[in-house]
Amino acid sequence: MSSNPHDAGQVTAVAIEMESGWLYFKFSGPKPEPGRIEFFLRRAIEDWFAERTTFVITKATAITNHGEMLGIHVWYTVADSRPNAPKTSEPVEFGIDVHGRVAAAHSKEYVEAVITDALRILPSYEDRRDTLVVVNPRRLAVILDRQAKRGAVIPVGFIEQVVEGGMKERLQAWLAAPSAPFYVMHIAGSWFAPGGGS
């Protein structure tokens, strides 16, 4: 992992390379006042990409806790070197909220790691239009809803309340004796739509 500091006075935002084509921007040391967090993170992203003109942002996901932005995941590709190369798609913003009970019970670093694991799984299900749910053995569920371009980290109990039948039985069996690092499931439609899971 490498980092690249962006200092704005006494506030320093860093870019951490998660893997090739994927960065996580967050603060190192003191954070600015809550109303300025997004400004400084976006400025760090703009500065980082301004220094690397061949990189193009393809997707960005903000991580929040009680409305306070913790950091931003950014995916990028190398731009086509031909003049006037056509853009294939616009960057997609994807905000993820952390439920208060999760934030109270787990460190920010642990929650960030859980979200990172779920985001690594997401590309495998790119063609699906339903809501992806990634559950870990510590009973945390990461919801990634492509339709709403939103996500959440919640206690798995909320998922158990909205699923039923075989889907609920399989989830509960896995929770009783986890056989893999994650349990992946899909919930039809948008979690955040009226009448959805939220």
C-alpha positions in Angstrom: 0.0 0.0 0.0 1.2 3.5 -0.8 0.0 6.8 0.2 0.2 10.3 -1.2 -0.5 13.2 1.3 -2.5 16.2 0.4 -2.1 18.9 3.1 -4.6 21.8 3.4 -3.2 23.7 6.4 -3.2 21.4 9.3 -5.6 18.9 7.6 -3.9 16.0 5.7 -5.8 13.7 3.4 -4.0 10.6 2.1 -4.6 8.3 -0.9 -4.1 4.7 0.1 -3.7 2.2 -2.8 -6.0 -0.7 -2.0 -5.0 -2.5 -5.2 -4.2 -1.4 -8.8 -7.0 0.9 -10.0 -8.5 1.4 -6.5 -7.7 4.1 -3.9 -9.1 5.0 -0.6 -8.9 8.7 0.4 -9.1 9.5 4.1 -7.6 11.8 6.7 -4.3 11.2 8.5 -4.3 13.0 11.8 -6.8 15.8 12.7 -9.9 16.1 10.7 -11.5 19.4 9.6 -14.8 20.5 11.0 -17.6 18.2 9.8 -19.0 20.7 7.3 -15.6 20.8 5.5 -14.7 17.1 5.4 -16.2 16.4 2.0 -14.6 19.6 0.5 -11.1 18.5 1.7 -11.5 14.9 0.5 -12.8 15.9 -2.9 -9.9 18.4 -3.2 -7.4 15.7 -2.4 -9.0 13.5 -5.1 -8.9 16.3 -7.6 -5.3 17.1 -6.8 -4.2 13.5 -7.0 -5.8 13.0 -10.4 -4.6 16.4 -11.7 -1.0 15.1 -11.1 -1.8 11.9 -13.0 -3.6 13.1 -16.2 -3.7 9.6 -17.8 -6.0 8.2 -15.0 -9.8 8.6 -15.3 -12.2 8.1 -12.4 -14.7 5.4 -13.1 -16.5 5.2 -9.7 -16.5 6.8 -6.3 -18.1 5.5 -3.0 -18.3 7.7 0.1 -18.2 6.0 3.5 -20.2 7.8 6.2 -20.9 7.3 9.9 -23.9 9.2 11.4 -23.7 11.6 8.4 -20.0 12.3 8.9 -17.9 11.3 5.9 -15.0 9.0 6.9 -13.4 8.6 3.4 -14.0 8.0 -0.2 -13.2 4.9 -2.3 -12.2 5.8 -5.9 -11.7 3.4 -8.8 -9.9 4.5 -11.9 -8.6 3.3 -15.3 -5.9 4.5 -17.6 -7.3 6.9 -20.2 -7.1 6.0 -23.8 -4.1 7.9 -25.3 -5.9 8.6 -28.6 -7.1 12.2 -29.0 -10.7 12.8 -28.3 -11.3 9.2 -27.1 -15.0 8.7 -26.3 -16.0 8.4 -22.7 -17.8 5.1 -22.1 -19.5 6.0 -18.9 -19.7 8.7 -16.2 -18.3 8.1 -12.7 -20.8 6.6 -10.3 -21.2 7.9 -6.8 -22.2 5.3 -4.2 -22.7 6.5 -0.6 -22.6 4.0 2.3 -24.1 4.8 5.7 -23.1 3.1 8.9 -25.9 2.2 11.3 -25.4 3.7 14.8 -25.4 0.3 16.5 -22.6 -0.9 14.2 -20.6 2.3 14.8 -21.0 2.0 18.6 -19.9 -1.7 18.6 -17.0 -1.7 16.1 -14.0 0.6 15.4 -14.1 2.7 12.2 -11.1 0.8 10.9 -13.0 -2.5 11.2 -16.1 -1.1 9.6 -14.0 0.3 6.7 -12.4 -3.2 6.3 -15.8 -4.9 6.2 -17.0 -2.3 3.5 -13.8 -2.9 1.5 -14.4 -6.6 1.5 -18.0 -6.1 0.3 -16.9 -3.7 -2.4 -14.4 -6.3 -3.7 -17.3 -8.7 -4.1 -19.5 -6.2 -5.9 -17.9 -6.4 -9.4 -18.7 -10.1 -9.6 -22.4 -9.2 -9.6 -22.2 -6.1 -11.9 -25.0 -7.3 -14.2 -27.6 -7.8 -11.4 -30.2 -5.1 -10.7 -31.2 -6.4 -7.2 -29.6 -5.5 -3.9 -26.4 -7.3 -2.9 -26.1 -8.2 0.8 -22.7 -9.3 2.2 -22.8 -10.8 5.7 -19.8 -11.5 7.8 -19.4 -13.9 10.8 -19.6 -11.0 13.3 -23.2 -10.5 12.1 -22.6 -7.3 10.1 -24.5 -6.9 6.8 -23.2 -4.6 4.1 -26.1 -3.6 1.7 -25.1 -2.4 -1.8 -28.1 -1.2 -3.7 -27.2 -0.3 -7.4 -30.6 1.1 -8.2 -30.5 3.7 -5.4 -26.6 4.1 -5.6 -26.6 3.8 -1.9 -25.3 1.3 0.7 -25.5 0.7 4.4 -23.7 -1.3 7.1 -26.3 -2.7 9.5 -26.7 -5.5 12.1 -27.8 -8.7 10.3 -30.9 -8.8 12.4 -32.5 -6.2 10.1 -31.9 -8.5 7.1 -33.4 -11.5 9.0 -36.6 -9.4 9.6 -37.2 -8.9 5.8 -36.3 -12.3 4.3 -38.3 -15.4 4.8 -38.6 -19.1 3.8 -35.5 -20.8 2.4 -33.6 -17.6 2.1 -33.9 -16.9 5.8 -33.2 -20.6 6.8 -30.0 -20.6 4.7 -28.8 -17.3 6.2 -29.5 -18.5 9.8 -27.8 -21.8 9.1 -24.7 -20.0 7.9 -24.8 -17.6 10.9 -24.9 -20.6 13.3 -21.8 -22.1 11.7 -20.1 -19.9 9.2 -18.4 -22.0 6.5 -16.8 -19.1 4.5 -15.6 -15.6 5.3 -18.8 -14.1 3.8 -22.4 -15.0 3.1 -23.6 -13.3 -0.1 -27.3 -13.0 -0.9 -29.5 -10.9 -3.1 -32.7 -9.2 -2.2 -35.1 -8.3 -5.0 -35.5 -4.7 -5.9 -34.1 -1.7 -4.1 -33.4 -1.8 -0.4 -33.9 1.9 -0.1 -37.1 2.2 -2.2 -40.4 2.8 -0.5 -41.6 -0.6 0.8 -38.0 -2.0 0.5 -36.0 -3.3 3.4 -35.0 0.0 5.1 
